Amino acid sequence: MIGRMQGLWFRNWVICGAFVAATCATITPVQAQEAKETQAEFPFEIELLFDAKPLPGSKRVPMLEIFEDGRATIDLWCYGGNGRIEISGEMIKVTFGSMQPQGCTPERHQLDEELGLALSKVTQWRREDDVIVFVGTTELRFRLSSH
């Protein structure tokens, strides 16, 4: 009888161990896939248009285009150029490169100063449908370009 009880105990232990191993093998790939999807959901190489109306007499709104390697095209209200926008998970870091004026008025220059300062303080991002929200001292909303 003891031999039979030990056999049942061993069999139950093996079944339980197999169940735990199968569960762990399923959870780990799912967690890895979720992390990959979070990283993959950033819309690289798509123009992001600042969620604001153009200034009177202009059709221009600030625009960003971010590449996976961190390169970025940055066009503000009047200045435009290149920079680096590095994405790692939900973290983001914006660094401006050489920016050139493109038809600046005092009002546009002031708006660029404010927007540039806000972008330089961005530390996180999140996606809300077709909007990317950059979070820092203030939230900046950019819409995915439809063209």
C-alpha positions as CSV (number, residue, x, y, z in Angstrom):
1,M,0.0,0.0,0.0
2,I,2.9,2.4,0.8
3,G,4.4,1.8,-2.6
4,R,1.1,2.6,-4.3
5,M,0.7,5.9,-2.2
6,Q,4.2,6.9,-3.1
7,G,3.4,6.3,-6.8
8,L,0.3,8.4,-6.6
9,W,2.1,11.2,-4.8
10,F,4.9,11.1,-7.3
11,R,2.5,11.2,-10.2
12,N,0.5,14.1,-8.8
13,W,3.8,16.0,-8.1
14,V,4.9,15.4,-11.8
15,I,1.5,16.6,-13.1
16,C,1.6,19.7,-10.8
17,G,5.2,20.5,-11.9
18,A,4.3,20.1,-15.6
19,F,1.4,22.5,-15.1
20,V,3.6,25.1,-13.4
21,A,6.3,24.8,-16.1
22,A,3.6,25.2,-18.8
23,T,2.2,28.3,-17.1
24,C,5.6,29.9,-16.7
25,A,6.5,29.2,-20.3
26,T,3.2,30.9,-21.5
27,I,3.5,34.0,-19.2
28,T,7.1,34.9,-20.1
29,P,6.5,35.1,-23.9
30,V,3.3,37.1,-23.3
31,Q,5.0,39.6,-21.1
32,A,7.9,39.9,-23.6
33,Q,5.4,40.4,-26.5
34,E,3.5,43.1,-24.5
35,A,6.8,45.0,-23.9
36,K,7.6,44.7,-27.5
37,E,4.2,46.0,-28.6
38,T,4.5,49.0,-26.2
39,Q,7.8,49.9,-27.8
40,A,6.5,49.2,-31.3
41,E,3.5,51.4,-30.9
42,F,5.5,54.6,-31.2
43,P,4.8,55.8,-34.8
44,F,8.4,56.2,-36.1
45,E,8.8,57.8,-39.5
46,I,5.4,59.4,-39.5
47,E,4.9,63.2,-39.3
48,L,3.5,64.3,-36.0
49,L,1.7,67.7,-36.2
50,F,1.4,69.9,-33.1
51,D,-2.3,70.0,-32.0
52,A,-2.8,73.7,-32.5
53,K,-4.4,75.9,-35.2
54,P,-2.0,77.7,-37.6
55,L,-1.2,81.3,-36.7
56,P,-3.1,84.0,-38.7
57,G,-1.8,84.3,-42.2
58,S,0.0,80.9,-42.2
59,K,-0.8,77.2,-42.7
60,R,2.3,76.1,-40.7
61,V,2.1,74.3,-37.4
62,P,5.0,72.7,-35.6
63,M,5.9,69.2,-36.9
64,L,8.2,66.4,-35.7
65,E,9.3,63.3,-37.6
66,I,11.2,60.8,-35.4
67,F,13.3,57.9,-36.7
68,E,14.0,54.7,-34.9
69,D,17.7,55.5,-34.7
70,G,16.9,58.7,-32.8
71,R,17.4,61.2,-35.6
72,A,14.6,63.7,-35.8
73,T,13.3,66.5,-38.1
74,I,12.0,69.3,-36.0
75,D,10.0,72.2,-37.5
76,L,8.6,74.7,-35.0
77,W,6.6,77.9,-35.7
78,C,9.5,79.5,-37.5
79,Y,12.7,77.6,-36.8
80,G,13.4,74.2,-38.4
81,G,16.2,71.7,-38.3
82,N,17.5,68.4,-37.0
83,G,17.8,67.0,-33.6
84,R,17.7,63.8,-31.6
85,I,14.6,62.4,-30.0
86,E,15.4,59.1,-28.3
87,I,12.6,56.7,-27.3
88,S,13.1,53.9,-24.8
89,G,9.8,52.3,-23.7
90,E,7.7,55.2,-22.3
91,M,10.8,57.4,-21.8
92,I,11.7,60.1,-24.2
93,K,14.6,62.6,-24.5
94,V,14.6,65.6,-26.9
95,T,17.9,67.3,-27.9
96,F,17.9,70.1,-30.5
97,G,20.5,70.3,-33.2
98,S,21.1,73.1,-35.6
99,M,17.9,75.1,-36.1
100,Q,17.5,77.7,-38.8
101,P,15.0,80.5,-38.9
102,Q,12.3,80.3,-41.6
103,G,10.3,83.5,-41.8
104,C,10.3,84.5,-38.1
105,T,8.2,87.2,-36.6
106,P,8.7,88.3,-33.0
107,E,5.5,86.4,-32.1
108,R,6.7,83.2,-33.8
109,H,10.1,83.5,-32.2
110,Q,8.5,83.8,-28.8
111,L,6.3,80.8,-29.5
112,D,9.3,78.8,-30.6
113,E,11.2,79.7,-27.4
114,E,8.2,78.4,-25.3
115,L,7.6,75.2,-27.4
116,G,11.4,74.5,-27.5
117,L,11.7,74.8,-23.7
118,A,8.6,72.6,-23.2
119,L,10.0,69.9,-25.6
120,S,13.4,69.9,-23.9
121,K,11.7,69.1,-20.6
122,V,9.7,66.2,-22.0
123,T,10.5,62.9,-20.2
124,Q,7.6,60.5,-21.1
125,W,5.2,59.8,-23.9
126,R,1.9,58.0,-24.4
127,R,-0.4,57.2,-27.3
128,E,-4.1,58.1,-27.3
129,D,-5.6,56.9,-30.6
130,D,-4.1,59.1,-33.3
131,V,-2.4,61.5,-30.8
132,I,1.0,61.2,-29.2
133,V,1.2,63.0,-25.9
134,F,4.6,64.2,-24.7
135,V,4.7,64.6,-20.9
136,G,7.0,67.0,-19.1
137,T,6.3,70.2,-17.1
138,T,3.4,70.4,-19.5
139,E,1.6,68.0,-21.9
140,L,2.2,68.6,-25.6
141,R,-0.2,66.9,-28.0
142,F,0.9,65.9,-31.6
143,R,-1.5,64.3,-34.1
144,L,-0.4,61.6,-36.5
145,S,-0.3,63.1,-40.1
146,S,-2.9,61.5,-42.3
147,H,-0.9,62.0,-45.5
